[in-house]
């Protein structure tokens, strides 16, 4: 068999494509086949590839390739890359009706996406995929390395895909590439440097990565990890110098080849592969053959290479790269086991036989005329759909729109003020105009979205005030209800202001006036212009009690991955509510995010007016009472149906409904009248009467009063797509607590409370009615005791948060 291979990637380049072709050609020649490979040659039309200067691209090579084709007269033609050389041979084959095969070695669309200006990111990815589809369309066989890549390309409608795996040189890459076989990980680490002088003097364990130092390799996800020992990078690339400056503690050893590279592999302790764009990852096989366990993300490449059950003995894949690295070290994998895994599953001989089978399956099928107009129409339709949806995700367009809309915001906010949703006397605060004078000295700015976030900050504010620097505290929130509640709860020396609207002028006025020395933002209040001002004014900041739902994380990653990463990296510290939130935040770019618990679990008990409590108790006597707190639309109907069922057994039952938004009280009254239920409203200052069956608590700041009155509490927001509200507030008063199926806003707290018997989760309305009946009958005493005990154990969360904040506070306030 005579085979002609065309590749834009060939010596003196050194990458996965070159190594794959090199070993494949060696095996083919050993089998007796005649192979000629053509790469770029020096000419007037040979230029360095943008951002990859070591890769040379040869243009206008058609005549040279035609001479090679006529001279060599190959039986098969394989085009290995989609560069200008590959394009020239593709054109020749189509012109002379010669069948050919191609290979999809590199995820160019993802590479182009990473290197494009952000506003064009998704569009360039889409265009590049269309180019790839066009390039491979006439190929009789498109060879891909992994099942994941095959599935991805099928979804992109690239056809005639065939599997072509990869191998490793187990003679070169071996645990004994250092002077002798490395000890298992269970042995003391002190002799490692003796085994491999290349790493002499470096702290162990030694985490190694080999590959190109470029943005698409996602190296910062590895470099930013808090890991024991030393991190070592072997390779070079355009980002080398910038990463050296940013991470001075990392050892960058430059490019290594041959036996020198093998020695460096064998002398390390774990191999870390942070890339999410590689189609395969030959370096993983080289590391395994050298005796190293693997730590990587569960993405294409690592997931395919390590798909066999026995791979669990030599690798750990996890969405949290730090967990993967520590897990791989904990495997204490025997180097020979790692080597045997690579040798058994990844032989270049088997890969080459697979390659030959694919060549022989190549047919002239695609040499007929292509449906170019249908491909172009498909591309234009997809491009138009994407263009219509992308602008709102682009930060530059967001900033422009916010400036354009700013003149209309006074009209909108005045409209809200007329409906009681804004404080008309404090509207200037929403445009960055302060209503009080800034105190002299250091100032910490804390921000929470609404009532719950503001209240959860109160214990933290007390601790911040006690800092030796005696800073002033500014607290901002965004709702009128939060301002009214906090007015009653805040100490007099803490300043409250409304957060400015997220326009450039308003946020600049706010930051220029208050000049905070440190900022604490809670949960998911990632207003782009406001967060951007923190960077511009060089304000140290922490994102505390952060949460990121799976749905939100997926939306950010799909449409604005670089944007959210830039926002998150403004924060010096990111403290998440749960480990799941921390993992998502790390995936989005907050590489140092960690979980310390939910700040809302540490909030002090809500205040109770004792006089009002006594009046209610006198009015109610010994009537059975249950409460549904912080309801949203749709949940009042559930409560009223439950009340109707319960009243058949408890004729004097009182149902207390506390709407999340008190302005909805009129609608709730209408629902009660439709059910012929006697109803009173707290805002009318009326106490429940004997005939009152439903009491609507439509006031602010009295939640503690109603939790004290009701022995059974149902948490609102959990029966609709809201995500639930804080159950710890009810637990602090010893209520028997029920909540519905959707508690994602407090998932970890809800799970812990259920596991500890401090609350119960119900799946649907009928189960709610059943459990209410049981608890009102006296079966909830044990649950009430466990709820109180649960709250008593939560205060250590505040200590953890302060411990994490203290170094940053000390630096900012000194």
Beta strands, then each sheet from edge to edge (+ up, - down):
strand 1: 2-6
strand 2: 34-38
strand 3: 46-49
strand 4: 52-58
strand 5: 76-79
strand 6: 101-103
strand 7: 142-144
strand 8: 161-163
strand 9: 206-210
strand 10: 230-234
strand 11: 251-254
strand 12: 270-273
strand 13: 293-296
strand 14: 315-317
strand 15: 443-447
strand 16: 472-477
strand 17: 494-498
strand 18: 518-522
strand 19: 540-546
strand 20: 573-576
strand 21: 594-595
strand 22: 625-631
strand 23: 654-659
strand 24: 679-681
strand 25: 694-696
strand 26: 712-715
strand 27: 736-739
strand 28: 760-761
sheet 1: 2+ 1+ 5+ 6+ 7+ 8+
sheet 2: 3+ 4-
sheet 3: 11+ 10+ 9+ 12+ 13+ 14+
sheet 4: 17+ 16+ 15+ 18+ 19+ 20+ 21+
sheet 5: 24+ 25+ 23+ 22+ 26+ 27+ 28+
end
